[in-house]
Amino acid sequence: MTKGHATRTAGVQQTPLHLRRRTLTGLGLVWVGLITACSTTQVSRPVVSSDRASAPYNGVRNDLALFALSLLDTAYKWGGRGPATGFDCSGLVAHVYREGGGIAIQGSSAELGRKSKPIDRSALLPGDLVFFNTLGARHSHVGVYVGGGRFVHASNPRTGVRLDHLSNRYYAQRFEGAHSLLE
């Protein structure tokens, strides 16, 4: 008998043990794959509680978010209003709106909070504003929401303009609300 070849004994073809095991293993994997494919649950999309969140594509919003992201790692400067000198939080927002969206806004973070329309956090869209109480005063910090639970803001002199997540422990504890200057 030659190794690896089937032999005939009394009219019945026999295959070597290692070939039978390989075939059974293959069939077992196919069976497991079929059972798994049939039993997996469908991924459901979250229920949207706002018409705003299902709004059609808005180029201005996306431009604001992309422009804000382009300023990551820019220096922080209290009272700063431009990339050459650095930004504070409200200066960053004003610059992003002016250069990224052609929208002139000005004022401190507290003033931006008064000028903007409060929205539900679940309705946040790129370009909206997120406010925090970081200095013991209402709306003492502001950032530009860019989607995916993230926002761009001029944080402090050590880190400059950065991207953070709303679920970041520090910001989650200080979150005061979502607002919009856009429709």
C-alpha beads as a LAMMPS data file, in Angstrom:
LAMMPS data file: protein, C-alpha beads

183 atoms
182 bonds

1 atom types
1 bond types

-500.0 500.0 xlo xhi
-500.0 500.0 ylo yhi
-500.0 500.0 zlo zhi

Masses

1 110.0

Atoms # bond

1 1 1 0.000 0.000 0.000
2 1 1 1.306 3.381 -0.941
3 1 1 1.096 6.092 1.678
4 1 1 -1.565 8.738 0.925
5 1 1 -3.495 6.619 -1.595
6 1 1 -6.803 4.863 -1.134
7 1 1 -6.813 1.092 -1.021
8 1 1 -9.462 -1.473 -1.954
9 1 1 -10.367 -4.212 0.462
10 1 1 -13.184 -6.650 -0.257
11 1 1 -14.811 -4.258 -2.747
12 1 1 -14.867 -1.257 -0.339
13 1 1 -12.610 1.681 -0.920
14 1 1 -10.855 2.808 2.220
15 1 1 -9.138 6.187 2.647
16 1 1 -6.296 6.905 4.988
17 1 1 -7.282 8.191 8.418
18 1 1 -5.738 11.636 7.966
19 1 1 -7.853 12.263 4.822
20 1 1 -11.050 11.260 6.617
21 1 1 -10.224 13.545 9.543
22 1 1 -9.518 16.472 7.202
23 1 1 -12.813 15.913 5.372
24 1 1 -14.788 15.672 8.622
25 1 1 -13.085 18.771 9.991
26 1 1 -13.916 20.685 6.820
27 1 1 -17.541 19.571 6.931
28 1 1 -17.721 20.501 10.610
29 1 1 -16.417 23.995 9.899
30 1 1 -18.928 24.444 7.082
31 1 1 -21.724 23.295 9.389
32 1 1 -20.625 25.681 12.180
33 1 1 -20.405 28.516 9.653
34 1 1 -23.926 27.862 8.395
35 1 1 -25.373 27.609 11.893
36 1 1 -23.575 30.763 12.995
37 1 1 -24.647 32.698 9.907
38 1 1 -28.254 31.688 10.465
39 1 1 -28.239 32.533 14.134
40 1 1 -26.524 35.903 14.170
41 1 1 -28.710 38.807 15.110
42 1 1 -29.085 41.714 12.783
43 1 1 -27.333 44.911 13.742
44 1 1 -29.955 47.516 14.456
45 1 1 -29.481 51.224 14.064
46 1 1 -30.191 53.446 17.037
47 1 1 -33.567 55.088 17.125
48 1 1 -33.203 58.763 16.322
49 1 1 -35.259 60.957 18.597
50 1 1 -34.980 64.114 16.536
51 1 1 -35.773 65.192 13.007
52 1 1 -32.613 67.281 13.235
53 1 1 -30.382 64.192 13.529
54 1 1 -31.827 62.779 10.310
55 1 1 -31.314 66.050 8.447
56 1 1 -30.004 65.840 4.885
57 1 1 -26.347 66.375 4.055
58 1 1 -25.191 69.876 4.953
59 1 1 -21.930 70.979 3.347
60 1 1 -21.452 73.927 5.706
61 1 1 -21.595 71.660 8.756
62 1 1 -19.037 69.286 7.272
63 1 1 -16.812 72.187 6.227
64 1 1 -16.902 73.529 9.800
65 1 1 -15.964 70.139 11.229
66 1 1 -13.146 69.574 8.734
67 1 1 -11.786 73.082 9.216
68 1 1 -11.834 72.632 12.999
69 1 1 -9.930 69.349 12.628
70 1 1 -7.351 71.066 10.416
71 1 1 -6.422 73.301 13.358
72 1 1 -5.438 70.472 15.710
73 1 1 -2.171 71.126 17.550
74 1 1 -2.375 74.902 17.043
75 1 1 -1.088 76.767 20.107
76 1 1 -3.351 78.029 22.888
77 1 1 -3.282 81.703 23.785
78 1 1 -5.758 83.383 26.083
79 1 1 -7.611 85.940 23.949
80 1 1 -6.086 84.429 20.790
81 1 1 -8.067 84.715 17.584
82 1 1 -5.897 83.188 14.858
83 1 1 -3.543 80.329 14.020
84 1 1 -0.503 82.638 13.893
85 1 1 -0.939 83.757 17.514
86 1 1 -2.928 80.853 18.907
87 1 1 -6.509 80.447 20.087
88 1 1 -8.580 80.457 23.203
89 1 1 -11.797 78.444 23.032
90 1 1 -14.113 81.199 21.781
91 1 1 -11.452 82.516 19.387
92 1 1 -11.174 79.058 17.873
93 1 1 -14.953 78.808 17.402
94 1 1 -15.133 82.278 15.812
95 1 1 -12.234 81.462 13.463
96 1 1 -13.732 78.087 12.457
97 1 1 -17.110 79.667 11.699
98 1 1 -15.602 82.599 9.766
99 1 1 -13.011 80.670 7.731
100 1 1 -14.719 77.285 7.484
101 1 1 -18.294 78.420 6.985
102 1 1 -18.247 82.102 6.058
103 1 1 -20.235 82.933 9.217
104 1 1 -19.135 85.908 11.310
105 1 1 -19.569 85.386 15.045
106 1 1 -17.829 86.903 18.019
107 1 1 -17.926 86.931 21.779
108 1 1 -16.788 84.944 24.772
109 1 1 -17.914 81.368 25.330
110 1 1 -20.647 82.645 27.679
111 1 1 -21.844 85.122 25.033
112 1 1 -21.858 82.375 22.386
113 1 1 -23.976 80.316 24.762
114 1 1 -26.518 83.138 24.987
115 1 1 -26.527 83.747 21.195
116 1 1 -26.948 80.096 20.204
117 1 1 -30.017 77.886 20.369
118 1 1 -29.977 75.011 22.911
119 1 1 -30.497 71.576 21.361
120 1 1 -30.769 68.075 22.766
121 1 1 -27.424 66.322 23.099
122 1 1 -28.758 63.410 21.052
123 1 1 -29.410 65.836 18.176
124 1 1 -25.798 67.068 17.882
125 1 1 -24.554 67.473 14.318
126 1 1 -21.115 68.498 13.039
127 1 1 -20.626 72.239 13.463
128 1 1 -22.777 72.520 16.574
129 1 1 -21.297 73.895 19.777
130 1 1 -20.725 72.052 23.035
131 1 1 -20.428 73.970 26.300
132 1 1 -18.732 73.115 29.578
133 1 1 -18.315 74.622 33.021
134 1 1 -14.554 74.391 33.514
135 1 1 -14.000 77.517 35.608
136 1 1 -16.971 77.443 37.963
137 1 1 -19.011 79.653 35.644
138 1 1 -21.773 78.808 33.176
139 1 1 -20.504 78.211 29.635
140 1 1 -16.903 78.950 30.545
141 1 1 -15.595 76.653 27.785
142 1 1 -16.824 75.891 24.248
143 1 1 -15.862 73.507 21.459
144 1 1 -16.992 72.597 17.940
145 1 1 -18.701 69.223 17.643
146 1 1 -17.246 67.199 14.733
147 1 1 -19.306 64.000 14.970
148 1 1 -18.851 60.595 16.529
149 1 1 -19.109 62.013 20.055
150 1 1 -15.986 64.150 19.516
151 1 1 -15.300 67.870 19.630
152 1 1 -12.398 70.187 18.791
153 1 1 -11.459 72.875 21.295
154 1 1 -8.628 75.102 22.436
155 1 1 -7.952 73.366 25.698
156 1 1 -5.039 75.030 27.521
157 1 1 -1.486 76.346 26.985
158 1 1 0.027 72.881 27.474
159 1 1 -2.095 70.992 24.905
160 1 1 -3.397 73.704 22.543
161 1 1 -6.157 72.835 20.084
162 1 1 -7.127 69.219 20.489
163 1 1 -9.771 66.603 19.813
164 1 1 -11.616 65.106 22.766
165 1 1 -14.555 62.811 23.282
166 1 1 -17.680 63.960 25.102
167 1 1 -17.397 60.798 27.181
168 1 1 -13.938 61.836 28.414
169 1 1 -14.380 61.792 32.189
170 1 1 -13.248 65.384 32.716
171 1 1 -15.560 66.836 30.056
172 1 1 -18.473 64.512 30.773
173 1 1 -18.550 65.781 34.367
174 1 1 -18.501 69.409 33.205
175 1 1 -20.800 69.177 30.164
176 1 1 -23.486 71.893 30.244
177 1 1 -25.207 71.553 26.936
178 1 1 -25.297 71.431 23.191
179 1 1 -26.205 74.509 21.160
180 1 1 -26.456 75.437 17.517
181 1 1 -25.917 78.556 15.463
182 1 1 -27.045 76.693 12.334
183 1 1 -30.360 75.468 11.008

Bonds

1 1 1 2
2 1 2 3
3 1 3 4
4 1 4 5
5 1 5 6
6 1 6 7
7 1 7 8
8 1 8 9
9 1 9 10
10 1 10 11
11 1 11 12
12 1 12 13
13 1 13 14
14 1 14 15
15 1 15 16
16 1 16 17
17 1 17 18
18 1 18 19
19 1 19 20
20 1 20 21
21 1 21 22
22 1 22 23
23 1 23 24
24 1 24 25
25 1 25 26
26 1 26 27
27 1 27 28
28 1 28 29
29 1 29 30
30 1 30 31
31 1 31 32
32 1 32 33
33 1 33 34
34 1 34 35
35 1 35 36
36 1 36 37
37 1 37 38
38 1 38 39
39 1 39 40
40 1 40 41
41 1 41 42
42 1 42 43
43 1 43 44
44 1 44 45
45 1 45 46
46 1 46 47
47 1 47 48
48 1 48 49
49 1 49 50
50 1 50 51
51 1 51 52
52 1 52 53
53 1 53 54
54 1 54 55
55 1 55 56
56 1 56 57
57 1 57 58
58 1 58 59
59 1 59 60
60 1 60 61
61 1 61 62
62 1 62 63
63 1 63 64
64 1 64 65
65 1 65 66
66 1 66 67
67 1 67 68
68 1 68 69
69 1 69 70
70 1 70 71
71 1 71 72
72 1 72 73
73 1 73 74
74 1 74 75
75 1 75 76
76 1 76 77
77 1 77 78
78 1 78 79
79 1 79 80
80 1 80 81
81 1 81 82
82 1 82 83
83 1 83 84
84 1 84 85
85 1 85 86
86 1 86 87
87 1 87 88
88 1 88 89
89 1 89 90
90 1 90 91
91 1 91 92
92 1 92 93
93 1 93 94
94 1 94 95
95 1 95 96
96 1 96 97
97 1 97 98
98 1 98 99
99 1 99 100
100 1 100 101
101 1 101 102
102 1 102 103
103 1 103 104
104 1 104 105
105 1 105 106
106 1 106 107
107 1 107 108
108 1 108 109
109 1 109 110
110 1 110 111
111 1 111 112
112 1 112 113
113 1 113 114
114 1 114 115
115 1 115 116
116 1 116 117
117 1 117 118
118 1 118 119
119 1 119 120
120 1 120 121
121 1 121 122
122 1 122 123
123 1 123 124
124 1 124 125
125 1 125 126
126 1 126 127
127 1 127 128
128 1 128 129
129 1 129 130
130 1 130 131
131 1 131 132
132 1 132 133
133 1 133 134
134 1 134 135
135 1 135 136
136 1 136 137
137 1 137 138
138 1 138 139
139 1 139 140
140 1 140 141
141 1 141 142
142 1 142 143
143 1 143 144
144 1 144 145
145 1 145 146
146 1 146 147
147 1 147 148
148 1 148 149
149 1 149 150
150 1 150 151
151 1 151 152
152 1 152 153
153 1 153 154
154 1 154 155
155 1 155 156
156 1 156 157
157 1 157 158
158 1 158 159
159 1 159 160
160 1 160 161
161 1 161 162
162 1 162 163
163 1 163 164
164 1 164 165
165 1 165 166
166 1 166 167
167 1 167 168
168 1 168 169
169 1 169 170
170 1 170 171
171 1 171 172
172 1 172 173
173 1 173 174
174 1 174 175
175 1 175 176
176 1 176 177
177 1 177 178
178 1 178 179
179 1 179 180
180 1 180 181
181 1 181 182
182 1 182 183
